[in-house]
Structure formats: C-alpha cells, structure tokens
Amino acid sequence: MSLERSTEGARSLGRRNFLRASGALAAAGALSACGSNTGRSGGSGGGGTSLSQWYHQYGEAGTQQAALRYAKAYTKADVSVQWIPGDYPSKLASGLVSSSGPDVFEFHPDVQMAKSGQIVPLDDVIADVKSDFSDKDLTANSVDGKVYGIRMIDDPQFLYYRKSLLEKAGVEPPKTFDELIEASHKLSKGGTKGIYLGLKAGSDAWASPLIWASGGELLTPDHKVAFDTPATVAALKKMRELYSSKTLLLGAPTDWFDPSAFTQGLTAMQWCGLWAMPGIQKALGADFGIVPLPAVGSAGKQVVYNGGWSTYVSAKAKDVDAAKAFVKWLWIEQTKYQEDWSLSYGFHVPPRKSLAAKATKLQSGTAAEAVKLFGTDGHYDDPYWTQAMVTISQDMFTNAVVSGKNPESEVAKARTRVEAELKKIV
C-alpha cells in the first residue's frame, strides 16, 4: 500500500466526500501543498507535450524514486510526478475541478467521477490485455459497461498476530468475532494490548468489512441499500463490546496501515495490509501469522478486504490522448515496471494474472498463505459505494461503537443518508 492505504482499507485513506464543492481558493491551497518532482530533466522531450501525474504519498521507501524513474523513461512526453502528502482525496478533488490538476492520477473506484465526467473511459487502452485482469478488478473500475480505471496494485488486508504470544496465552488464531474478543482479553497483558485497529478505533479500516463479515453487503446488485439488517446491528454491538473491553490499543505512534505498533510489541494483533509483510518479517522473523477479519454471527463469513490503487485519466487533461498513451505505456506495456511496483516496495498482488503467476516472492510462506486467503475470502470495492457513502458508514461505526449510540438508530440514519446519495448517481 502506501503506508497511507486505506482504509477502510485503501478507501479510508482520510477519504472525505470526494465531490464536495471546492472554491478556487481551496484548489489553489491544495496545489501549493503538493510536492512536485519532474520525471524528466529539462522538459525538452516529447515534442513539447507535458503531462502531470499524481500519486498520494506512499510510505514504503523507494516508491517515489520508482515513480520518478518510470516517468523519466517515457520518451513521448515530459511527465512530471506530483507526490501528494496529507489528505490526498481532498487535494485531488480540488485539483480535478481546477485548471491545474492532474492529467493522470491514482485513486479508488468511484462512480461519481465517471457520472460527472471527471474521468474518461479507458476501454481502448486496456482492450488488448483485458482478459489478463481479474473480473473483480475490472468490475470495480467499470461503470455502465465502460472501463474507467486500470488497476495498478491489489492490497489485501489481514489480522496479523504474534504466534509466540498466542501460544503463551493458550489462544488459537480467531475465526469468529467472539473468539476475537476472547483472544483480545487473554492477550492484553502488561504493556501489550490485545488488538490494534488504528487511531480511529477501526472506523476507517472496518466500517465496510464489518458489514461483509456479518454476511451482508453494502448495496444490492441493482444499487440499493443492503446494509440495513439485524446482522449489521448485531455486528456493531459486537464491535462495541470489543471497544469497551479495554483490550483495544487506542493510542500508538503510527496508524493501522503501519505495522510499528505490532512489531514493537504494543499489541498482540493488528489489522494491516500485505504491503507490510516484508517489514514484519524483518522485525519478527517467523513469529507472526495472519487470518481474515473473523466472521460475525451465525451467517457471518471471514473477510479479506482488497484495497489497492487504480490509474485514471482526467477529462480535463491538457491532451487526453497523450495522457491515455502514457497510461497504456506504463500500466499495460511496461510489465517490468508493473512487477517492480508490486513487489519491490512492500508486497502487493499484481493485478495482471500473468504477472501474479510468476511473482515468486508471493509463492512461499505467509505471503503465499495471504494470496490464497485473498483468493477465497477477498472482497472488492463497489464503484457505486462513493466517497460520501464511505464517510457515512464511518460515521455510523464511530457513533455506534466509539460513542455508544443506539446501533439501530445509527443504521437507520445511515440508510437515509446513503439513499440520498444514491439518488444523485442512479
């Protein structure tokens, strides 16, 4: 991931309502905050064509240098790389409605960007290799039968646990939420808490996955509210039970997407992504394992949330065709860069089937187990679950779990708010 990978997996990465109206002053402020590095020297390549490519600030060492290296290697345009720290979604929202925004950028599937004409279809870009991408990755980036984004990396997320601490406490890796709560109690000893879900107590990491783990869905296949069920209410109550148990680590130097709290012994279990596995291996050796988010309730199922990032072309690009040509070059033709991006800076699953099949770093040990769990329990973003809905679900989680408000009322309020958002796009 980046070490800012979302949350709600990749999506929670500080997400706000992505299409919130932004004035010119906000746009200017966002742009002034962006770190700018040009991939090429001198700006003389590409016959005068210039492109701006935006990334959020990845946390893994070497990622920015890799992005610059890829851009510099492109000879048909001068590609400048904007490396954006902080609240990337808000800065991107401002950039996309300004005259100085990105030509090419990374983000997560969102139907509003397509419906509002902020991005252009990429069917012609992906056509020759479309069958090399998984159906789920294609569906996540498709609206009304058109492909708008090309998946760059898949980022499955898991519950990491310290084998030695579980063995000492006589605890098995949890498969159900009741087992998770019990394990968290037994593992919370001395200066070590049972579990860490981030600085927001899991609201930005588990708001959607908790619903899936209860056996539910966010939306129906025809884009109607599906999460307003007794199972969701019961899941929120279980999460409140965990939150109230005093076994949840609520303060740490870094957030859930960074494994430091886990590797430094502040917690026995932590929700984090596959991207962190090399660092965890370096710190702990073989003393760790992974499980999906445990099932909640009798109809529940284990969940591996897939975060990740996709690349898009702005409809406001100075030269849309040139931007699409660059995307095709980097994310379709340059398989060596795609493999480098997925496997050299933390672990990520390459979205291309052909690359995933030869990803030797993911074919043994816990990494191989992660890929297997991803295949059986993986859950992907729904492009109709927009940025505003992400915020609504996180509010529902926070109010019911952290603030202790009535979960039935919070689910009902969330339904009303989501239905209002759906009317804008369906």
Salt bridges, closest charged atoms under 4 A:
GLU60 OE2 - HIS348 NE2 3.85
ASP78 OD1 - ARG40 NE 2.71
ASP87 OD2 - ARG16 NE 3.95
ASP103 OD2 - LYS318 NZ 2.86
GLU106 OE2 - HIS56 ND1 2.57
ASP124 OD2 - LYS324 NZ 2.90
ASP132 OD2 - ARG352 NE 2.72
ASP137 OD1 - ARG151 NE 3.08
ASP144 OD2 - LYS115 NZ 3.24
ASP154 OD1 - ARG151 NE 2.81
ASP155 OD2 - ARG5 NE 2.24
ASP155 OD1 - HIS348 ND1 2.56
ASP178 OD1 - LYS238 NZ 2.64
GLU182 OE2 - LYS186 NZ 3.23
GLU217 OE2 - LYS301 NZ 3.81
GLU217 OE2 - HIS379 NE2 3.33
ASP222 OD2 - LYS224 NZ 3.30
ASP228 OD2 - ARG415 NH1 2.13
GLU241 OE1 - LYS238 NZ 3.43
ASP287 OD2 - ARG162 NE 2.97
ASP340 OD2 - ARG69 NH2 3.06
ASP381 OD1 - ARG11 NH1 3.87
ASP395 OD2 - ARG417 NH1 3.24
GLU408 OE2 - LYS237 NZ 3.35
GLU410 OE2 - LYS413 NZ 3.02
GLU419 OE2 - ARG415 NE 2.77
GLU421 OE2 - LYS424 NZ 3.19
